């Protein structure tokens, strides 16, 4: 599922052909992706309770229908030169598929692997980060074969919709939840919870958003994503600007290679750091994401232009923390609120992603544009935005420090035993 919907990260492959074929500006060609990310957060937030109520099989089916239909509507839009249909299809309809598909495996995986929730969700969410590694060359090859005309782009969208429908259907058919009360051999939930210093009960989605823990974690996720996406969105021009006036300027092809490395770091961080969180705890892991991330931003701002290796290593670290933050947060939610409605809670928390998706690029681009208008060049274009990112990460770090176990008044009395019948809260029609 996540390898399929992770195609969203390769939207830039379609931007130049669409701009040429439909006479679009760069801003216009970005609209489907931007709307898709906004709808991801909104559909995850509003659809989360439905996912918990109807189960992952239903959710994956809805995701498949929306995501595949988004491509088919987009194909019609390009074929008829009606760009608003591309925005509607890929951005609105497909974006709903993104959000529902993103959260659908989470609660199920954590029921199967209560002893390794970070690793389990990290493997799946790694697929979202790595989806572009499959989709980018595949889409490029199709555009090369079909042509970058309206007919060729429409054909590529059509093939995407049909192929992704087939592969996502496999997820629909294969998904299962464990039997009520199932636990891995030798796993003691009470000891695990005591060791991790986490909440030992279940909290409903309705009660979760009333707790300070939810909003502290919302700030943590929002600012960690803001810091990562600020580099990711501006990566190629940023590294070229940093070294434009040095003895080692960065070529266009080298900048493209840098972007590929960042994508790899994003994907790898999702499994490596989320698995590490199973060993050191979620709170400690976010101390690394936010604290070390702030230090890496400081190094870039002070010495980033001294050597390309320094800049690249720091950027790779930040992007690995960006990916790791996404993969670790479902397990953090499980620690705090239990598995009762963790999918719904996760969906509501993903509104932080929607905000960060606008905030990060806005900070970096707006400040760079204003600095350029003032006559500044090179690293000076980004100094202010880098320090803003450091400030946001520090605020996120402090928010993480304020997170404590949820008070008893928010617990669900009938589900208050760790390892109890959480699976009963997620009926699986036909599973």
C-alpha positions in Angstrom: 0.0 0.0 0.0 2.7 2.5 1.0 4.9 1.7 -2.0 1.9 2.6 -4.2 0.8 5.8 -2.6 4.4 6.8 -2.1 4.3 7.7 -5.8 3.2 11.2 -4.6 6.9 12.0 -3.9 7.6 11.6 -7.6 5.1 14.1 -8.9 7.9 16.4 -10.1 8.5 13.9 -13.0 5.2 15.1 -14.5 5.7 18.8 -13.9 7.8 19.8 -16.9 5.8 17.7 -19.5 2.5 19.1 -18.1 3.9 22.7 -18.2 4.9 22.3 -21.8 1.8 20.3 -23.0 -0.8 22.5 -21.3 1.1 25.8 -21.1 1.2 25.9 -17.3 3.4 27.9 -14.9 5.5 26.2 -12.3 3.0 27.2 -9.6 0.1 25.8 -11.6 1.8 22.4 -12.2 2.5 22.1 -8.4 -1.2 22.4 -7.5 -2.1 18.7 -7.8 0.7 17.7 -5.4 0.0 20.5 -2.9 -3.7 19.7 -2.8 -2.9 16.0 -2.5 -0.8 16.7 0.7 -3.5 18.9 2.1 -6.1 16.3 1.5 -3.8 13.6 2.9 -3.9 15.4 6.3 -7.6 16.2 6.2 -8.8 12.8 5.0 -6.6 11.1 7.6 -8.0 13.3 10.3 -11.7 13.0 9.4 -11.5 9.4 8.0 -9.5 8.0 11.0 -12.6 7.1 13.0 -14.1 5.3 10.0 -10.9 3.3 9.5 -11.1 2.2 13.1 -14.8 1.4 12.9 -14.7 -0.5 9.6 -11.2 -2.0 9.7 -8.1 -1.9 7.5 -9.6 -4.0 4.7 -12.4 -1.5 4.1 -9.9 1.4 4.4 -7.5 -0.1 1.9 -10.3 -0.7 -0.5 -11.4 3.0 -0.3 -7.8 4.1 -0.6 -7.3 2.0 -3.7 -10.5 3.2 -5.4 -9.7 6.9 -4.7 -6.0 6.7 -5.6 -6.5 4.8 -8.8 -9.5 6.9 -9.8 -7.4 10.0 -9.2 -5.1 8.9 -12.0 -7.9 7.9 -14.3 -9.6 11.3 -13.8 -6.2 13.0 -14.4 -5.8 11.0 -17.6 -9.1 12.3 -18.9 -8.2 15.8 -17.9 -4.9 15.8 -19.8 -6.5 14.1 -22.9 -9.1 16.8 -23.0 -6.7 19.6 -22.0 -8.9 20.3 -18.9 -6.2 20.9 -16.3 -8.8 21.4 -13.5 -9.6 17.7 -13.9 -6.0 16.9 -13.1 -6.2 19.0 -10.0 -9.5 17.4 -9.0 -8.4 13.9 -9.8 -4.8 13.7 -8.5 -5.1 16.4 -5.9 -8.6 16.0 -4.4 -9.7 12.4 -5.1 -6.2 10.9 -5.1 -5.4 12.9 -2.0 -8.2 11.2 -0.1 -6.7 7.9 -1.2 -3.3 9.1 0.2 -4.7 9.9 3.6 -6.8 6.8 4.1 -4.1 4.5 2.7 -1.4 6.1 4.8 -3.1 5.3 8.2 -4.8 2.1 7.2 -2.0 -0.4 8.0 -0.8 1.4 11.2 -3.1 0.1 13.9 -3.2 -3.3 12.4 0.6 -3.6 12.4 0.9 -2.5 16.0 -1.6 -5.2 17.0 0.5 -7.8 15.3 3.8 -6.5 16.7 3.1 -4.9 20.1 6.7 -5.8 21.1 8.2 -4.0 18.1 5.7 -1.3 17.1 8.4 1.1 15.9 9.9 -1.5 13.6 6.6 -2.7 12.3 5.2 0.8 11.4 8.7 1.8 10.2 8.8 -0.9 7.6 5.4 0.2 6.1 6.0 3.9 6.3 9.4 3.3 4.8 7.5 2.2 1.7 5.9 5.7 1.4 9.3 7.3 1.5 10.6 4.8 -1.0 7.7 4.8 -3.4 9.3 7.5 -5.5 12.4 5.3 -6.1 10.1 3.0 -8.0 7.7 5.5 -9.5 10.2 8.1 -10.7 12.2 5.9 -13.2 9.0 4.0 -14.1 7.1 7.3 -14.9 10.1 8.7 -16.8 10.4 5.6 -18.9 6.7 5.7 -19.8 6.8 9.4 -20.7 9.8 8.6 -22.9 8.0 5.7 -24.6 4.5 7.4 -24.9 5.8 10.9 -25.5 5.5 14.1 -23.5 2.4 15.2 -25.4 -1.1 15.3 -24.0 -1.8 11.8 -25.4 1.4 10.4 -23.9 0.9 12.0 -20.5 -2.7 10.8 -20.4 -1.5 7.3 -21.3 1.0 7.3 -18.5 -1.7 8.4 -16.0 -4.0 5.7 -17.3 -1.3 3.0 -16.8 -0.5 4.3 -13.4 -4.1 4.1 -12.3 -4.6 0.5 -13.5 -1.3 -0.9 -12.3 -1.6 0.7 -8.8 -5.2 -0.6 -8.6 -3.9 -4.2 -9.1 -1.1 -3.9 -6.5 -3.2 -2.1 -3.9 -5.9 -4.8 -4.3 -3.3 -7.3 -3.0 -3.2 -5.3 0.2 -7.0 -5.4 0.5 -7.0 -9.2 0.0 -4.1 -10.0 2.3 -4.7 -7.8 5.4 -5.7 -9.5 8.6 -5.9 -8.6 12.3 -4.8 -11.0 15.1 -7.3 -12.8 17.2 -8.6 -11.1 20.3 -6.0 -10.9 23.1 -3.2 -12.3 20.9 0.3 -11.6 22.0 3.7 -12.7 20.8 5.3 -15.5 22.7 7.2 -14.3 25.8 5.9 -10.7 25.5 4.6 -9.2 28.7 2.8 -5.9 27.9 2.8 -4.7 31.6 6.6 -5.0 31.8 7.1 -3.4 28.4 4.9 -0.4 29.4 6.7 0.0 32.8 10.1 -0.1 31.1 9.0 2.5 28.5 7.3 4.7 31.1 4.2 5.0 29.0 0.4 5.0 29.5 -0.9 1.5 30.5 -4.4 2.0 29.2 -6.5 2.8 26.1 -7.7 6.3 25.2 -10.4 7.1 22.6 -9.7 9.4 19.7 -12.3 11.8 21.1 -10.5 12.0 24.5 -7.0 12.0 23.0 -7.4 15.4 21.4 -8.4 16.8 24.8 -5.1 15.8 26.3 -2.0 18.1 26.4 0.0 15.1 25.3 -1.7 15.1 21.9 -1.0 18.7 21.3 2.6 18.5 22.5 3.2 15.7 20.1 1.4 17.7 17.3 3.9 20.4 17.8 6.8 17.9 17.9 5.7 16.3 14.6 4.9 19.6 12.9 8.2 21.3 13.6 10.3 18.1 12.9 8.6 17.9 9.5 8.9 21.6 8.9 12.7 21.4 9.4 13.0 18.4 7.1 10.8 19.5 4.3 12.4 22.9 4.2 15.6 21.3 2.9 13.8 18.6 0.8 11.8 21.0 -1.2 14.7 23.4 -1.9 17.5 20.8 -2.0 18.9 21.2 -5.5 19.1 25.1 -5.7 20.2 25.3 -2.0 23.4 23.2 -2.5 24.2 25.0 -5.7 23.8 28.4 -4.0 25.9 27.4 -1.0 28.9 26.5 -3.2 28.3 28.9 -6.1 31.2 31.2 -5.1 33.6 28.5 -4.0 36.3 26.5 -5.7 34.0 23.6 -5.9 30.7 24.7 -7.5 27.9 22.1 -7.7 26.7 21.1 -11.2 23.0 20.5 -12.1 23.6 16.7 -12.3 25.4 16.7 -9.0 22.6 18.6 -7.4 20.2 16.0 -8.8 22.3 13.3 -7.3 22.1 15.1 -4.0 18.3 15.0 -4.1 18.4 11.3 -4.7 20.7 10.8 -1.7 18.2 12.8 0.4 15.4 10.5 -0.7 17.4 7.5 0.3 18.2 9.0 3.7 14.5 9.8 4.1 13.5 6.2 3.4 16.3 4.6 5.4 15.7 6.8 8.4 12.1 5.5 8.6 13.2 1.9 9.4 16.5 2.5 11.2 15.4 5.2 13.6 11.9 3.8 14.3 13.4 0.4 15.0 15.9 2.1 17.3 13.0 3.7 19.2 11.9 0.2 20.2 15.2 -0.1 22.1 15.7 3.4 23.6 12.1 4.6 23.8 10.1 7.0 21.8 10.8 10.1 23.9 14.6 9.5 23.7 14.3 9.0 19.9 12.6 12.3 19.5 15.3 14.0 21.7 17.7 12.8 19.0 15.5 14.0 16.1 15.0 17.4 17.5 18.2 18.0 19.5 20.7 16.6 17.1 18.7 18.0 14.2 19.1 21.5 15.7 22.8 21.0 16.0 23.1 19.8 12.3 21.2 23.0 11.2 23.6 25.1 13.2 26.6 23.3 11.6 25.2 24.0 8.2 24.6 27.7 9.0 28.1 28.2 10.4 30.3 25.9 8.3 28.0 24.4 5.6 29.9 26.2 2.8 33.3 25.2 4.1 33.2 21.7 2.5 30.6 19.9 0.5 30.9 16.8 2.7 29.9 18.8 5.8 26.8 20.1 4.0 25.8 16.8 2.6 26.3 14.8 5.8 24.3 17.3 7.8 21.5 17.4 5.2 21.4 13.6 5.1 21.1 13.5 8.9 18.3 16.0 8.9 16.4 14.1 6.2 16.8 10.8 8.0 15.3 12.4 11.1 12.5 13.7 9.0 11.6 10.2 7.7 12.2 8.7 11.1 9.8 11.1 12.8 7.0 10.0 10.5 7.7 6.3 11.2 8.1 6.6 15.0 5.1 8.8 15.7 2.5 5.9 15.4 4.4 3.9 18.1 4.6 7.0 20.2 0.8 7.4 20.0 0.4 3.7 20.9 2.6 4.3 24.0 0.5 7.2 25.0 -3.0 6.2 24.0 -3.0 2.5 23.5 -4.1 0.6 20.4 -7.9 1.2 20.9 -8.3 3.9 18.3 -4.7 4.7 17.4 -5.4 4.9 13.7 -8.0 7.6 14.2 -5.6 9.5 16.6 -2.8 9.1 14.1 -5.1 10.5 11.4 -5.8 13.6 13.4 -2.2 14.1 14.3 -1.3 14.1 10.6 -2.9 17.6 10.2 0.5 18.6 11.6 2.0 17.3 8.3 -0.4 19.5 6.3 0.6 22.6 8.2 4.3 21.7 7.9 4.0 21.0 4.2 3.1 24.7 3.8 5.2 26.2 6.5 8.6 24.7 5.7 8.8 25.6 2.0 7.2 29.0 2.7 9.9 29.9 5.3 12.8 28.8 3.1 11.5 30.2 -0.2 10.1 33.5 1.1 13.2 34.4 3.0 15.5 33.4 0.1 13.5 35.5 -2.3 13.6 38.5 0.0 17.3 38.1 0.6 17.9 37.8 -3.2 15.9 41.0 -3.7 18.2 42.7 -1.1 21.2 41.8 -3.3 22.5 38.8 -1.2 23.8 35.6 -2.7 25.1 32.2 -1.7 24.6 30.9 1.8 23.3 34.4 2.9 20.1 33.5 1.1 19.4 30.8 3.7 21.0 32.0 7.0 17.8 33.5 8.5 15.7 30.5 7.6 18.3 28.1 9.0 18.1 29.9 12.3 14.3 29.8 12.3 14.5 26.1 11.8 16.8 25.8 14.7 14.3 27.7 16.8 11.4 25.5 15.7 13.4 22.4 16.6 14.2 23.7 20.0 10.5 24.4 20.6 9.7 20.9 19.5 12.4 19.5 21.8 10.8 21.4 24.8 7.4 20.1 23.8 8.7 16.5 23.8 10.1 17.0 27.3 6.6 18.0 28.5 5.0 14.8 27.4 3.9 12.6 30.3 1.7 9.5 30.6 -2.0 10.3 30.1 -4.1 10.8 33.2 -6.6 8.2 34.3 -9.6 10.4 33.7 -9.0 10.0 29.9 -8.8 6.2 29.9 -11.5 3.9 28.6 -12.5 1.9 31.7 -13.6 -1.2 29.8 -10.3 -1.4 27.9 -8.0 -0.3 30.7 -5.8 -3.4 30.8 -2.7 -3.4 28.6 -2.8 -6.2 26.1 -6.6 -6.5 26.6 -9.1 -6.8 23.8 -7.9 -3.9 21.6 -8.6 -5.9 18.5 -12.3 -5.8 19.3 -12.2 -2.1 18.6 -11.4 -2.7 15.0 -13.9 -5.0 13.4 -12.7 -6.7 10.2 -15.6 -7.4 7.9 -14.8 -10.5 6.0 -11.3 -11.0 7.4 
